[in-house]
Amino acid sequence: MATAILHSLKLGAYTAIALYVVFIAVVTIVSLNHQLSASTSASAHTSVVALDRAADQAKGRAS
């Protein structure tokens, strides 16, 4: 009986460790994904602002 209890505890510990590893992996991936998408959108926004300024300067020179 004691062997069955120890086996059950080991199985529970292995399950808990596996779930913890999966949780850390998911949090890391979501965090990296958020940072990548935020930097991409910031970069795109900067490019649009630069293009708008260049267009305004070109209009000023043309008139």
mmCIF file as gemmi writes it, N, C-alpha and C atoms, coordinates in Angstrom:
data_model
loop_
_atom_site.group_PDB
_atom_site.id
_atom_site.type_symbol
_atom_site.label_atom_id
_atom_site.label_alt_id
_atom_site.label_comp_id
_atom_site.label_asym_id
_atom_site.label_entity_id
_atom_site.label_seq_id
_atom_site.pdbx_PDB_ins_code
_atom_site.Cartn_x
_atom_site.Cartn_y
_atom_site.Cartn_z
_atom_site.occupancy
_atom_site.B_iso_or_equiv
_atom_site.pdbx_formal_charge
_atom_site.auth_seq_id
_atom_site.auth_asym_id
_atom_site.pdbx_PDB_model_num
ATOM 1 N N . MET Axp A 1 ? 0.816 -1.194 0 1 0 ? 1 A 1
ATOM 2 C CA . MET Axp A 1 ? 0 0 0 1 0 ? 1 A 1
ATOM 3 C C . MET Axp A 1 ? 0.864 1.265 0 1 0 ? 1 A 1
ATOM 4 N N . ALA Axp A 2 ? 1.923 1.256 0.796 1 0 ? 2 A 1
ATOM 5 C CA . ALA Axp A 2 ? 2.808 2.425 0.832 1 0 ? 2 A 1
ATOM 6 C C . ALA Axp A 2 ? 3.452 2.65 -0.53 1 0 ? 2 A 1
ATOM 7 N N . THR Axp A 3 ? 3.744 1.546 -1.215 1 0 ? 3 A 1
ATOM 8 C CA . THR Axp A 3 ? 4.337 1.676 -2.551 1 0 ? 3 A 1
ATOM 9 C C . THR Axp A 3 ? 3.37 2.337 -3.515 1 0 ? 3 A 1
ATOM 10 N N . ALA Axp A 4 ? 2.11 1.988 -3.418 1 0 ? 4 A 1
ATOM 11 C CA . ALA Axp A 4 ? 1.092 2.59 -4.295 1 0 ? 4 A 1
ATOM 12 C C . ALA Axp A 4 ? 0.951 4.081 -4.012 1 0 ? 4 A 1
ATOM 13 N N . ILE Axp A 5 ? 1.017 4.465 -2.762 1 0 ? 5 A 1
ATOM 14 C CA . ILE Axp A 5 ? 0.915 5.885 -2.4 1 0 ? 5 A 1
ATOM 15 C C . ILE Axp A 5 ? 2.127 6.654 -2.931 1 0 ? 5 A 1
ATOM 16 N N . LEU Axp A 6 ? 3.32 6.08 -2.744 1 0 ? 6 A 1
ATOM 17 C CA . LEU Axp A 6 ? 4.521 6.744 -3.25 1 0 ? 6 A 1
ATOM 18 C C . LEU Axp A 6 ? 4.483 6.879 -4.771 1 0 ? 6 A 1
ATOM 19 N N . HIS Axp A 7 ? 4 5.827 -5.438 1 0 ? 7 A 1
ATOM 20 C CA . HIS Axp A 7 ? 3.896 5.88 -6.893 1 0 ? 7 A 1
ATOM 21 C C . HIS Axp A 7 ? 2.919 6.979 -7.321 1 0 ? 7 A 1
ATOM 22 N N . SER Axp A 8 ? 1.822 7.09 -6.618 1 0 ? 8 A 1
ATOM 23 C CA . SER Axp A 8 ? 0.832 8.111 -6.919 1 0 ? 8 A 1
ATOM 24 C C . SER Axp A 8 ? 1.405 9.52 -6.696 1 0 ? 8 A 1
ATOM 25 N N . LEU Axp A 9 ? 2.153 9.687 -5.621 1 0 ? 9 A 1
ATOM 26 C CA . LEU Axp A 9 ? 2.775 10.99 -5.357 1 0 ? 9 A 1
ATOM 27 C C . LEU Axp A 9 ? 3.795 11.344 -6.433 1 0 ? 9 A 1
ATOM 28 N N . LYS Axp A 10 ? 4.586 10.359 -6.853 1 0 ? 10 A 1
ATOM 29 C CA . LYS Axp A 10 ? 5.563 10.616 -7.922 1 0 ? 10 A 1
ATOM 30 C C . LYS Axp A 10 ? 4.864 11.023 -9.2 1 0 ? 10 A 1
ATOM 31 N N . LEU Axp A 11 ? 3.791 10.312 -9.531 1 0 ? 11 A 1
ATOM 32 C CA . LEU Axp A 11 ? 3.053 10.629 -10.75 1 0 ? 11 A 1
ATOM 33 C C . LEU Axp A 11 ? 2.476 12.044 -10.677 1 0 ? 11 A 1
ATOM 34 N N . GLY Axp A 12 ? 1.949 12.413 -9.52 1 0 ? 12 A 1
ATOM 35 C CA . GLY Axp A 12 ? 1.425 13.763 -9.324 1 0 ? 12 A 1
ATOM 36 C C . GLY Axp A 12 ? 2.518 14.818 -9.432 1 0 ? 12 A 1
ATOM 37 N N . ALA Axp A 13 ? 3.694 14.519 -8.902 1 0 ? 13 A 1
ATOM 38 C CA . ALA Axp A 13 ? 4.804 15.468 -8.971 1 0 ? 13 A 1
ATOM 39 C C . ALA Axp A 13 ? 5.263 15.65 -10.414 1 0 ? 13 A 1
ATOM 40 N N . TYR Axp A 14 ? 5.356 14.54 -11.141 1 0 ? 14 A 1
ATOM 41 C CA . TYR Axp A 14 ? 5.749 14.639 -12.546 1 0 ? 14 A 1
ATOM 42 C C . TYR Axp A 14 ? 4.722 15.432 -13.356 1 0 ? 14 A 1
ATOM 43 N N . THR Axp A 15 ? 3.47 15.213 -13.064 1 0 ? 15 A 1
ATOM 44 C CA . THR Axp A 15 ? 2.406 15.952 -13.753 1 0 ? 15 A 1
ATOM 45 C C . THR Axp A 15 ? 2.496 17.443 -13.438 1 0 ? 15 A 1
ATOM 46 N N . ALA Axp A 16 ? 2.723 17.773 -12.183 1 0 ? 16 A 1
ATOM 47 C CA . ALA Axp A 16 ? 2.824 19.182 -11.785 1 0 ? 16 A 1
ATOM 48 C C . ALA Axp A 16 ? 4.024 19.853 -12.454 1 0 ? 16 A 1
ATOM 49 N N . ILE Axp A 17 ? 5.139 19.158 -12.516 1 0 ? 17 A 1
ATOM 50 C CA . ILE Axp A 17 ? 6.333 19.723 -13.149 1 0 ? 17 A 1
ATOM 51 C C . ILE Axp A 17 ? 6.087 19.93 -14.636 1 0 ? 17 A 1
ATOM 52 N N . ALA Axp A 18 ? 5.462 18.952 -15.285 1 0 ? 18 A 1
ATOM 53 C CA . ALA Axp A 18 ? 5.178 19.073 -16.716 1 0 ? 18 A 1
ATOM 54 C C . ALA Axp A 18 ? 4.248 20.246 -16.991 1 0 ? 18 A 1
ATOM 55 N N . LEU Axp A 19 ? 3.21 20.407 -16.17 1 0 ? 19 A 1
ATOM 56 C CA . LEU Axp A 19 ? 2.291 21.534 -16.35 1 0 ? 19 A 1
ATOM 57 C C . LEU Axp A 19 ? 3 22.871 -16.119 1 0 ? 19 A 1
ATOM 58 N N . TYR Axp A 20 ? 3.895 22.917 -15.158 1 0 ? 20 A 1
ATOM 59 C CA . TYR Axp A 20 ? 4.653 24.144 -14.891 1 0 ? 20 A 1
ATOM 60 C C . TYR Axp A 20 ? 5.536 24.501 -16.081 1 0 ? 20 A 1
ATOM 61 N N . VAL Axp A 21 ? 6.201 23.509 -16.661 1 0 ? 21 A 1
ATOM 62 C CA . VAL Axp A 21 ? 7.062 23.761 -17.824 1 0 ? 21 A 1
ATOM 63 C C . VAL Axp A 21 ? 6.227 24.273 -18.996 1 0 ? 21 A 1
ATOM 64 N N . VAL Axp A 22 ? 5.067 23.671 -19.217 1 0 ? 22 A 1
ATOM 65 C CA . VAL Axp A 22 ? 4.188 24.128 -20.306 1 0 ? 22 A 1
ATOM 66 C C . VAL Axp A 22 ? 3.713 25.55 -20.034 1 0 ? 22 A 1
ATOM 67 N N . PHE Axp A 23 ? 3.374 25.857 -18.8 1 0 ? 23 A 1
ATOM 68 C CA . PHE Axp A 23 ? 2.927 27.207 -18.452 1 0 ? 23 A 1
ATOM 69 C C . PHE Axp A 23 ? 4.022 28.234 -18.733 1 0 ? 23 A 1
ATOM 70 N N . ILE Axp A 24 ? 5.243 27.949 -18.322 1 0 ? 24 A 1
ATOM 71 C CA . ILE Axp A 24 ? 6.357 28.868 -18.555 1 0 ? 24 A 1
ATOM 72 C C . ILE Axp A 24 ? 6.582 29.052 -20.06 1 0 ? 24 A 1
ATOM 73 N N . ALA Axp A 25 ? 6.495 27.98 -20.826 1 0 ? 25 A 1
ATOM 74 C CA . ALA Axp A 25 ? 6.683 28.067 -22.268 1 0 ? 25 A 1
ATOM 75 C C . ALA Axp A 25 ? 5.605 28.943 -22.909 1 0 ? 25 A 1
ATOM 76 N N . VAL Axp A 26 ? 4.359 28.761 -22.502 1 0 ? 26 A 1
ATOM 77 C CA . VAL Axp A 26 ? 3.263 29.548 -23.068 1 0 ? 26 A 1
ATOM 78 C C . VAL Axp A 26 ? 3.425 31.021 -22.713 1 0 ? 26 A 1
ATOM 79 N N . VAL Axp A 27 ? 3.749 31.312 -21.477 1 0 ? 27 A 1
ATOM 80 C CA . VAL Axp A 27 ? 3.927 32.71 -21.062 1 0 ? 27 A 1
ATOM 81 C C . VAL Axp A 27 ? 5.083 33.346 -21.83 1 0 ? 27 A 1
ATOM 82 N N . THR Axp A 28 ? 6.171 32.616 -22.023 1 0 ? 28 A 1
ATOM 83 C CA . THR Axp A 28 ? 7.316 33.146 -22.755 1 0 ? 28 A 1
ATOM 84 C C . THR Axp A 28 ? 6.948 33.423 -24.207 1 0 ? 28 A 1
ATOM 85 N N . ILE Axp A 29 ? 6.268 32.49 -24.84 1 0 ? 29 A 1
ATOM 86 C CA . ILE Axp A 29 ? 5.899 32.671 -26.249 1 0 ? 29 A 1
ATOM 87 C C . ILE Axp A 29 ? 4.937 33.84 -26.417 1 0 ? 29 A 1
ATOM 88 N N . VAL Axp A 30 ? 3.949 33.942 -25.543 1 0 ? 30 A 1
ATOM 89 C CA . VAL Axp A 30 ? 2.989 35.049 -25.634 1 0 ? 30 A 1
ATOM 90 C C . VAL Axp A 30 ? 3.695 36.376 -25.406 1 0 ? 30 A 1
ATOM 91 N N . SER Axp A 31 ? 4.608 36.418 -24.463 1 0 ? 31 A 1
ATOM 92 C CA . SER Axp A 31 ? 5.342 37.651 -24.182 1 0 ? 31 A 1
ATOM 93 C C . SER Axp A 31 ? 6.2 38.057 -25.37 1 0 ? 31 A 1
ATOM 94 N N . LEU Axp A 32 ? 6.91 37.116 -25.957 1 0 ? 32 A 1
ATOM 95 C CA . LEU Axp A 32 ? 7.74 37.426 -27.115 1 0 ? 32 A 1
ATOM 96 C C . LEU Axp A 32 ? 6.882 37.848 -28.293 1 0 ? 32 A 1
ATOM 97 N N . ASN Axp A 33 ? 5.761 37.188 -28.486 1 0 ? 33 A 1
ATOM 98 C CA . ASN Axp A 33 ? 4.859 37.532 -29.577 1 0 ? 33 A 1
ATOM 99 C C . ASN Axp A 33 ? 4.359 38.96 -29.425 1 0 ? 33 A 1
ATOM 100 N N . HIS Axp A 34 ? 3.993 39.33 -28.201 1 0 ? 34 A 1
ATOM 101 C CA . HIS Axp A 34 ? 3.495 40.685 -27.941 1 0 ? 34 A 1
ATOM 102 C C . HIS Axp A 34 ? 4.582 41.719 -28.218 1 0 ? 34 A 1
ATOM 103 N N . GLN Axp A 35 ? 5.812 41.445 -27.785 1 0 ? 35 A 1
ATOM 104 C CA . GLN Axp A 35 ? 6.904 42.385 -28.007 1 0 ? 35 A 1
ATOM 105 C C . GLN Axp A 35 ? 7.211 42.525 -29.487 1 0 ? 35 A 1
ATOM 106 N N . LEU Axp A 36 ? 7.192 41.414 -30.218 1 0 ? 36 A 1
ATOM 107 C CA . LEU Axp A 36 ? 7.477 41.468 -31.648 1 0 ? 36 A 1
ATOM 108 C C . LEU Axp A 36 ? 6.409 42.252 -32.391 1 0 ? 36 A 1
ATOM 109 N N . SER Axp A 37 ? 5.144 42.014 -32.069 1 0 ? 37 A 1
ATOM 110 C CA . SER Axp A 37 ? 4.076 42.725 -32.771 1 0 ? 37 A 1
ATOM 111 C C . SER Axp A 37 ? 4.079 44.208 -32.391 1 0 ? 37 A 1
ATOM 112 N N . ALA Axp A 38 ? 4.412 44.525 -31.157 1 0 ? 38 A 1
ATOM 113 C CA . ALA Axp A 38 ? 4.455 45.933 -30.735 1 0 ? 38 A 1
ATOM 114 C C . ALA Axp A 38 ? 5.588 46.664 -31.434 1 0 ? 38 A 1
ATOM 115 N N . SER Axp A 39 ? 6.745 46.044 -31.556 1 0 ? 39 A 1
ATOM 116 C CA . SER Axp A 39 ? 7.856 46.718 -32.229 1 0 ? 39 A 1
ATOM 117 C C . SER Axp A 39 ? 7.59 46.84 -33.721 1 0 ? 39 A 1
ATOM 118 N N . THR Axp A 40 ? 6.91 45.881 -34.319 1 0 ? 40 A 1
ATOM 119 C CA . THR Axp A 40 ? 6.583 45.951 -35.735 1 0 ? 40 A 1
ATOM 120 C C . THR Axp A 40 ? 5.61 47.085 -36 1 0 ? 40 A 1
ATOM 121 N N . SER Axp A 41 ? 4.585 47.213 -35.169 1 0 ? 41 A 1
ATOM 122 C CA . SER Axp A 41 ? 3.613 48.273 -35.387 1 0 ? 41 A 1
ATOM 123 C C . SER Axp A 41 ? 4.233 49.642 -35.12 1 0 ? 41 A 1
ATOM 124 N N . ALA Axp A 42 ? 5.123 49.748 -34.157 1 0 ? 42 A 1
ATOM 125 C CA . ALA Axp A 42 ? 5.803 51.011 -33.886 1 0 ? 42 A 1
ATOM 126 C C . ALA Axp A 42 ? 6.697 51.38 -35.06 1 0 ? 42 A 1
ATOM 127 N N . SER Axp A 43 ? 7.373 50.395 -35.626 1 0 ? 43 A 1
ATOM 128 C CA . SER Axp A 43 ? 8.224 50.636 -36.774 1 0 ? 43 A 1
ATOM 129 C C . SER Axp A 43 ? 7.394 51.08 -37.973 1 0 ? 43 A 1
ATOM 130 N N . ALA Axp A 44 ? 6.253 50.429 -38.187 1 0 ? 44 A 1
ATOM 131 C CA . ALA Axp A 44 ? 5.379 50.801 -39.299 1 0 ? 44 A 1
ATOM 132 C C . ALA Axp A 44 ? 4.844 52.211 -39.1 1 0 ? 44 A 1
ATOM 133 N N . HIS Axp A 45 ? 4.486 52.558 -37.866 1 0 ? 45 A 1
ATOM 134 C CA . HIS Axp A 45 ? 3.987 53.897 -37.575 1 0 ? 45 A 1
ATOM 135 C C . HIS Axp A 45 ? 5.07 54.938 -37.853 1 0 ? 45 A 1
ATOM 136 N N . THR Axp A 46 ? 6.302 54.669 -37.481 1 0 ? 46 A 1
ATOM 137 C CA . THR Axp A 46 ? 7.405 55.588 -37.736 1 0 ? 46 A 1
ATOM 138 C C . THR Axp A 46 ? 7.604 55.787 -39.233 1 0 ? 46 A 1
ATOM 139 N N . SER Axp A 47 ? 7.49 54.711 -40.006 1 0 ? 47 A 1
ATOM 140 C CA . SER Axp A 47 ? 7.651 54.806 -41.455 1 0 ? 47 A 1
ATOM 141 C C . SER Axp A 47 ? 6.555 55.663 -42.067 1 0 ? 47 A 1
ATOM 142 N N . VAL Axp A 48 ? 5.326 55.509 -41.585 1 0 ? 48 A 1
ATOM 143 C CA . VAL Axp A 48 ? 4.213 56.298 -42.116 1 0 ? 48 A 1
ATOM 144 C C . VAL Axp A 48 ? 4.415 57.77 -41.797 1 0 ? 48 A 1
ATOM 145 N N . VAL Axp A 49 ? 4.858 58.065 -40.589 1 0 ? 49 A 1
ATOM 146 C CA . VAL Axp A 49 ? 5.109 59.461 -40.213 1 0 ? 49 A 1
ATOM 147 C C . VAL Axp A 49 ? 6.206 60.054 -41.097 1 0 ? 49 A 1
ATOM 148 N N . ALA Axp A 50 ? 7.263 59.286 -41.344 1 0 ? 50 A 1
ATOM 149 C CA . ALA Axp A 50 ? 8.347 59.771 -42.192 1 0 ? 50 A 1
ATOM 150 C C . ALA Axp A 50 ? 7.851 60.014 -43.61 1 0 ? 50 A 1
ATOM 151 N N . LEU Axp A 51 ? 7.007 59.144 -44.127 1 0 ? 51 A 1
ATOM 152 C CA . LEU Axp A 51 ? 6.462 59.339 -45.476 1 0 ? 51 A 1
ATOM 153 C C . LEU Axp A 51 ? 5.559 60.561 -45.529 1 0 ? 51 A 1
ATOM 154 N N . ASP Axp A 52 ? 4.753 60.769 -44.492 1 0 ? 52 A 1
ATOM 155 C CA . ASP Axp A 52 ? 3.889 61.954 -44.446 1 0 ? 52 A 1
ATOM 156 C C . ASP Axp A 52 ? 4.717 63.236 -44.442 1 0 ? 52 A 1
ATOM 157 N N . ARG Axp A 53 ? 5.79 63.244 -43.677 1 0 ? 53 A 1
ATOM 158 C CA . ARG Axp A 53 ? 6.642 64.433 -43.631 1 0 ? 53 A 1
ATOM 159 C C . ARG Axp A 53 ? 7.303 64.683 -44.981 1 0 ? 53 A 1
ATOM 160 N N . ALA Axp A 54 ? 7.757 63.612 -45.622 1 0 ? 54 A 1
ATOM 161 C CA . ALA Axp A 54 ? 8.386 63.765 -46.927 1 0 ? 54 A 1
ATOM 162 C C . ALA Axp A 54 ? 7.386 64.296 -47.95 1 0 ? 54 A 1
ATOM 163 N N . ALA Axp A 55 ? 6.151 63.828 -47.902 1 0 ? 55 A 1
ATOM 164 C CA . ALA Axp A 55 ? 5.116 64.306 -48.829 1 0 ? 55 A 1
ATOM 165 C C . ALA Axp A 55 ? 4.815 65.772 -48.569 1 0 ? 55 A 1
ATOM 166 N N . ASP Axp A 56 ? 4.736 66.178 -47.298 1 0 ? 56 A 1
ATOM 167 C CA . ASP Axp A 56 ? 4.489 67.578 -46.973 1 0 ? 56 A 1
ATOM 168 C C . ASP Axp A 56 ? 5.623 68.459 -47.466 1 0 ? 56 A 1
ATOM 169 N N . GLN Axp A 57 ? 6.85 68.01 -47.303 1 0 ? 57 A 1
ATOM 170 C CA . GLN Axp A 57 ? 7.992 68.786 -47.777 1 0 ? 57 A 1
ATOM 171 C C . GLN Axp A 57 ? 7.972 68.918 -49.293 1 0 ? 57 A 1
ATOM 172 N N . ALA Axp A 58 ? 7.613 67.845 -49.968 1 0 ? 58 A 1
ATOM 173 C CA . ALA Axp A 58 ? 7.546 67.878 -51.427 1 0 ? 58 A 1
ATOM 174 C C . ALA Axp A 58 ? 6.471 68.84 -51.901 1 0 ? 58 A 1
ATOM 175 N N . LYS Axp A 59 ? 5.33 68.866 -51.209 1 0 ? 59 A 1
ATOM 176 C CA . LYS Axp A 59 ? 4.255 69.806 -51.571 1 0 ? 59 A 1
ATOM 177 C C . LYS Axp A 59 ? 4.704 71.248 -51.353 1 0 ? 59 A 1
ATOM 178 N N . GLY Axp A 60 ? 5.443 71.47 -50.26 1 0 ? 60 A 1
ATOM 179 C CA . GLY Axp A 60 ? 5.943 72.812 -49.979 1 0 ? 60 A 1
ATOM 180 C C . GLY Axp A 60 ? 6.915 73.289 -51.034 1 0 ? 60 A 1
ATOM 181 N N . ARG Axp A 61 ? 7.765 72.407 -51.501 1 0 ? 61 A 1
ATOM 182 C CA . ARG Axp A 61 ? 8.733 72.772 -52.541 1 0 ? 61 A 1
ATOM 183 C C . ARG Axp A 61 ? 8.038 73.004 -53.875 1 0 ? 61 A 1
ATOM 184 N N . ALA Axp A 62 ? 6.976 72.262 -54.141 1 0 ? 62 A 1
ATOM 185 C CA . ALA Axp A 62 ? 6.29 72.383 -55.432 1 0 ? 62 A 1
ATOM 186 C C . ALA Axp A 62 ? 5.531 73.686 -55.516 1 0 ? 62 A 1
ATOM 187 N N . SER Axp A 63 ? 5.083 74.243 -54.395 1 0 ? 63 A 1
ATOM 188 C CA . SER Axp A 63 ? 4.265 75.461 -54.469 1 0 ? 63 A 1
ATOM 189 C C . SER Axp A 63 ? 5.065 76.708 -54.353 1 0 ? 63 A 1
